[in-house]
C-alpha cells in the first residue's frame, strides 16, 4: 500500500517545523549590531528583573555581563535577551590546569540555565594580555581551551561561543590604522590564542575607547573626530583610506594587526566602547554633552549596519559600556560615570531610549524576526523547497 502524497508532505512539513535548530544552525554570540555591557559594581542599581524591562523597552537584545551571577541568569530566563557571561580573571589559573574545574564551572554557571536563559557566549578573562599580571598571560590560552573543551563535551559548541576581550594595550601602535601591529612581547601569547580562535570560529574582541585616547591627548586629537561630528578626519597613505571618526580607525587598526599576524579573515567585534559623562578636573572631555553626542552618534552609526573603510562588507558590532553608572568602582571619577541609565532606571541623557517603560511584541512577529536575524532563512527555505518539490514529484508520478 503506497503512502499518499499529502501524508508525506505533512510528515516533511512536521520535520521542518520541529527539527532541532542545532542541526541546521550555527549560533553566534551577537545578533544584529548593538549590544550593551551590564556591569554591577554598584549598590544602588535596579534588580535584574527591572533590567530586563529596561533592555526590552530599549530593544537591546545583546547583553554582556562580567560574571555568571545566578540572579541575573534567572531573571533573564524567557526574556529573549541573549547574554554573554564572564569568567573572571581570578579563575584563569585554576581553569588553565584542569579540564575538570572548567567543566565544574560550566555545569554550575551555564548548563543549568539553558535553554530558558539564552546564554550565547562565555568571555574567558578580560583585558588579560598587556595587563600587569604576566602569570595570567600564560594561563589564558589553557583556560580558553579547557572551557571550550567543557562546552564541547556537553554538546554546546553550536550554542555558546568562547571569546576573550582585549584592551588597546595589546598593540604596539595604532596610528595610522594600517601601521597597527601587536606588541612583540604579546605575540608569543597572542598568536596561539588567535590560532585556536580561528579553528573554533571565534571573532577577535577588542575594547575601543576614543574617550580614553582624547582624554590622554586632547591637544592633538580633534574632539569632533572622537565624537563622530563633522571634521577633516585623517588619511591613511598606505591604504589610501579616509577616516572621519576614531571609532572606525581603531577597529581597522585591529584588522591591520590581525592581518600582519596571519589572521586577516578574523572578524573584529567591539567588546566595550563608551564615553564618561563626568570626570575629574584632569579628565578632558568627560561631560554629559560629549557622552550624549558620542553614544547618540554611535547608535546611529551601528544602526546602519555598515562596515569600516578597510572592511566595508563586515558590519560593525559593538557592546556599549555601560548600562548603569557604577558607584562602587574604583579609580578616577570617569570610571563611575559611563552609564546610559541612572540608578533609578531613568535615562542619564537622551539618545532615544525611554528607561523603565514596559514594552511588548507579538510572539509571532518575534519568531519571524528571530529566524531572520539568526540567518535561519537559508536552511529554512531550502527545506521548504525540498518539501514542495517532493510533493510535486509525488503528485505528477502518482
Residue pairs with C-beta under 8 A, 6 or more apart in sequence:
2 398
5 391
5 394
5 395
5 398
8 390
8 391
8 394
9 387
9 390
9 391
9 394
12 386
12 387
12 390
12 391
13 387
15 383
16 380
16 383
16 384
16 387
19 383
21 27
21 376
22 158
22 159
24 376
24 379
24 383
25 158
25 374
25 375
25 376
25 379
26 158
26 201
27 120
27 158
27 159
27 160
27 161
27 374
28 120
28 161
28 374
29 62
29 82
29 84
29 120
29 121
29 160
29 161
29 163
30 62
30 82
30 120
30 269
30 317
31 61
31 62
31 82
31 373
31 374
32 61
32 62
32 305
32 317
32 373
33 302
33 303
33 305
33 315
33 316
33 317
33 318
34 60
34 62
34 299
34 302
34 303
34 317
34 318
34 320
35 60
35 61
35 62
35 63
35 64
35 317
35 318
35 319
35 320
36 55
36 60
36 62
36 63
36 64
36 319
36 320
36 321
36 322
36 323
36 340
37 63
37 64
37 65
37 66
37 271
37 272
37 319
37 320
37 321
37 322
37 323
38 51
38 63
38 64
38 65
38 72
38 322
38 323
38 324
39 65
39 66
39 321
39 322
39 323
39 324
39 326
39 329
40 65
40 66
40 69
40 72
40 324
40 326
41 326
41 328
41 329
42 324
42 325
42 326
42 327
42 328
42 329
42 343
43 327
43 328
44 327
44 343
45 51
45 324
45 326
45 343
46 54
46 324
46 343
46 344
46 345
46 356
47 71
47 75
48 69
48 71
48 72
48 74
48 75
48 76
49 75
50 345
50 356
51 72
51 75
51 323
52 75
52 76
52 79
52 81
53 356
53 357
53 358
54 323
54 341
54 345
54 355
54 356
55 61
55 63
55 79
55 81
55 323
56 79
56 80
56 81
56 358
56 359
57 353
57 354
57 355
57 356
57 357
57 358
57 359
58 353
58 354
59 359
60 81
61 80
61 81
61 82
62 81
62 82
62 84
62 319
63 76
63 81
63 82
63 83
63 84
64 83
64 84
64 86
64 121
64 123
64 271
64 319
65 72
65 83
65 84
65 85
65 86
66 86
66 88
66 123
66 126
67 85
67 86
67 88
68 85
68 86
68 87
68 109
68 110
70 109
70 113
72 83
73 83
73 85
73 109
73 113
73 117
73 119
74 113
74 117
76 83
76 117
76 118
77 113
77 116
77 117
78 116
78 117
79 117
80 118
80 366
80 370
81 118
82 118
82 120
83 117
83 118
83 119
83 120
83 121
84 119
84 120
84 121
84 122
84 123
84 163
85 109
85 110
85 119
85 121
85 122
85 123
86 122
86 123
86 126
87 95
87 105
87 122
87 123
87 124
87 125
87 143
87 147
88 125
88 126
89 125
89 126
89 128
89 133
89 136
91 105
91 143
92 124
92 125
92 128
92 136
92 139
92 140
92 143
93 135
93 136
93 139
93 143
94 101
95 101
95 102
95 105
95 124
95 139
95 142
95 143
95 146
95 147
96 138
96 139
96 140
96 141
96 142
96 143
96 146
97 142
98 146
99 146
99 149
99 150
101 146
102 143
102 146
102 147
102 149
102 150
103 149
103 150
103 153
103 154
105 147
105 150
106 122
106 147
106 150
106 151
106 154
107 150
107 154
110 119
110 122
110 151
110 156
110 160
111 154
111 156
113 119
114 156
114 159
115 159
119 159
119 160
120 159
120 160
120 161
121 160
121 161
121 162
121 163
122 147
122 151
122 160
122 161
122 162
122 163
123 163
123 164
123 165
123 205
123 271
124 140
124 143
124 144
124 147
124 162
124 163
124 164
125 136
125 140
125 143
125 164
125 165
126 164
126 165
127 165
127 166
127 167
127 169
127 207
128 136
128 137
128 140
128 164
128 166
129 137
129 140
129 166
129 169
129 170
129 186
129 189
129 190
129 193
130 166
130 167
130 169
130 170
130 183
130 186
131 137
131 167
131 169
137 189
138 189
140 164
140 189
140 193
141 189
141 192
141 193
141 196
144 162
144 164
144 193
144 196
145 196
147 162
148 157
148 162
148 196
148 200
151 157
151 160
151 162
157 200
161 201
161 202
162 197
162 200
162 202
163 197
163 202
163 203
163 205
163 271
164 193
164 205
165 205
165 206
165 207
165 271
165 272
166 204
166 205
166 206
166 207
166 271
167 206
167 207
168 174
168 206
168 207
168 208
168 209
168 212
168 250
169 183
170 182
170 183
170 186
170 190
170 257
171 180
171 181
171 182
171 183
171 253
171 254
171 257
172 180
172 181
172 182
172 183
172 184
173 179
173 180
173 181
174 180
174 249
174 250
174 253
175 234
175 249
175 253
176 234
176 236
176 237
176 238
176 249
177 236
177 239
177 241
177 243
177 249
177 250
177 252
177 253
177 255
177 256
177 310
178 236
178 238
178 239
178 241
178 252
178 256
178 310
179 238
179 256
180 253
180 254
180 256
180 257
181 256
181 257
181 260
181 261
182 190
182 257
182 260
182 261
187 261
190 261
191 261
191 262
194 204
194 258
194 261
194 262
194 263
194 266
195 263
197 203
197 204
197 266
198 263
198 265
198 266
203 266
203 267
203 268
203 269
204 254
204 258
204 263
204 266
204 267
204 268
204 269
205 268
205 269
205 270
205 271
206 250
206 251
206 254
206 268
206 269
206 270
206 271
207 270
207 271
207 272
207 273
207 321
208 247
208 250
208 251
208 270
208 272
208 273
208 318
209 272
209 273
209 274
210 225
210 226
210 227
210 245
210 246
210 247
210 250
210 273
210 275
210 294
211 226
211 274
211 275
211 276
211 285
211 286
211 290
211 294
211 334
213 221
213 226
213 246
213 250
214 221
214 223
214 226
214 246
214 284
214 285
215 279
215 283
215 284
215 285
215 286
215 334
218 284
218 285
221 246
222 231
222 232
223 229
223 285
223 290
224 230
224 231
225 231
225 233
225 234
225 244
225 245
225 246
226 245
226 246
226 285
226 294
227 245
227 275
227 290
227 293
227 294
227 297
228 244
228 245
228 247
228 293
228 294
228 297
228 298
228 300
228 301
229 293
229 297
230 244
231 244
233 242
233 243
233 244
233 245
234 242
234 243
234 249
235 241
235 242
235 243
236 242
236 243
239 309
239 310
241 252
241 309
241 310
242 309
243 249
243 252
243 309
245 301
247 273
247 298
247 301
248 308
248 309
248 316
251 268
251 270
251 308
251 311
251 316
252 308
252 309
252 310
252 311
254 268
255 264
255 268
255 308
255 310
255 311
256 310
258 264
258 266
258 268
267 314
268 311
268 314
269 317
269 318
270 316
270 317
270 318
270 319
271 319
272 319
272 321
273 298
273 318
273 319
273 320
273 321
274 291
274 294
274 295
274 320
274 321
274 322
274 338
275 285
275 286
275 290
275 291
275 294
275 295
275 338
276 283
276 286
276 291
276 333
276 334
276 335
276 337
276 338
277 286
277 287
277 288
277 290
277 291
277 292
277 325
277 337
277 338
277 339
277 348
277 349
278 286
278 287
278 288
278 333
278 334
278 337
279 285
279 286
279 332
279 333
279 334
279 337
280 286
280 332
280 333
280 334
283 332
283 333
283 334
286 333
286 334
286 337
288 348
288 349
291 337
291 338
291 348
291 349
292 349
292 350
292 351
295 320
295 340
295 349
295 351
296 350
296 351
296 352
298 318
298 320
299 351
299 352
301 316
302 316
302 317
302 318
305 315
306 312
306 315
306 316
307 313
307 314
307 315
307 316
308 314
308 316
320 340
321 338
322 338
322 339
322 340
323 339
323 340
323 341
324 339
324 340
324 341
324 342
324 343
325 336
325 337
325 338
325 339
325 341
325 342
325 343
325 348
326 335
326 336
326 338
326 339
327 336
327 343
328 336
329 335
329 336
339 348
340 347
340 348
340 349
340 351
340 353
341 347
341 348
341 353
341 355
342 348
345 355
345 356
346 355
346 356
347 353
347 354
347 355
370 376
371 377
371 380
